[in-house]
Amino acid sequence: MNTTVHLRRLLPAPREEVFRAWTDPERLRQWFTPMFGSSAGAEIDPRVGGRFRFGMKLGPLVRHFSGTYLEVEPPERLVFTWEGDWRAIDVGETLVTVEFHDRGGETELVLTHERQPSRRAKAFHSFGWHDTLRKLERLLT
């Protein structure tokens, strides 16, 4: 079973700006939200061994996601663990790699989310990342 989510998206901004959108809490709050919800805060310490914690608000519910940065190479690459408290699906700790490739003033973002424990978890994360990256693209446009 293939348990990896793999996405590519060409974004209309230099990679330094796209990288900053992933590592600046104020910028992240603007796009890292659920489809029908809003941000409930972001705490980010973007250095190797640093932690992050995001909150997503869905109606009256707030769900949190957290992890540890394993690699931070501005503006080229982020690798971090990922844990969330979605009660609908038990995922545990997974691994996310985000690469930022310069494409002449634009950025090709390559996201790989590994160690999905099931097809359901993979589908859940795939849907969430697609939606979230659309919001990032709108922010950068």
FENJO-V579559 format. One record per run of one state. SS is the DSSP state (helix for helix, strand for strand, loop for the rest). FROM is the first residue (numbers start at 1). TO is the last residue. If there is no record, write none. Layout:
ss: {SS:SS}
from: {FROM:FROM}
to: {TO:TO}
This chain:
ss: {loop:strand:loop:helix:loop:helix:loop:strand:loop:strand:loop:strand:loop:strand:loop:strand:loop:strand:loop:helix:loop}
from: {1:5:12:15:24:25:32:38:45:51:59:61:74:77:85:94:104:106:115:119:141}
to: {4:11:14:23:24:31:37:44:50:58:60:73:76:84:93:103:105:114:118:140:141}
